[in-house]
Amino acid sequence: MYGGDVSAVSRLYRNGSGCGACYQVTCRYPQLCNDKGVRVVVTDYGEGDNTDFILSRGFVKLAHPNMAAHLKAYGTIGRLSTEEYGCRISCQYPGNNLIFRVTENSRYPDHLALVILNQPGKKDITAVELWQEDHKEWRGMRRSYGAVWDMVNPPKGPMNMRLQVSGDDGAQKWVQLTSVFPKVWKAGVSYDSAIQLT
């Protein structure tokens, strides 16, 4: 997922709303590291040895050619301030729509858990609601962990959904989607929203 350039973070995770955010990470050892850094996507919470980013393959991509082993010897790159690693950058998924992946631990029809993928820009999804047709009301999903949202006894039939999205300026807006999931949805299956958040 995301080309392997993923990161676990601590304070930038923001109780899960930071999951899916993109950052340009650089390091402060010019003798070991390239000057362009690496783009990473936040996918998990983690606390490292006094560092904001716990990198996987992205750590090696920071290094000059043939210097990865020397960089790895440091173990961590050290705490990076916002000025050192740069601001959050816009996530780009050209040609890819927002995807809803039903997690493997979902159980039709009693428990729905989903992960939201390909979230573009610098926006955070702060709430997810499903339309309960028989009660004519929106029901909020629970943020289970990171980008995973779940609900016990979800609405039956094709589901309408709305997402509360925060903009770059912090303003909130609702984006409504129609028939996101079929009448019988399946665990482990990804559903294309047919939209790209802008």
Secondary structure by P-SEA (a helix, b strand, c coil): cccccccccccccccccccccccccccccccccccbbbbbbbccccccccccccccccccccccccaaaaaaaacccccccccccccbbbbbbccccbbbbbccccccccbbbbbbccccccccccbbbbbbccccbbbbbccccccbbbbcccccccccccccccccccbbbbbbbcccccccccccbbbbcccccc
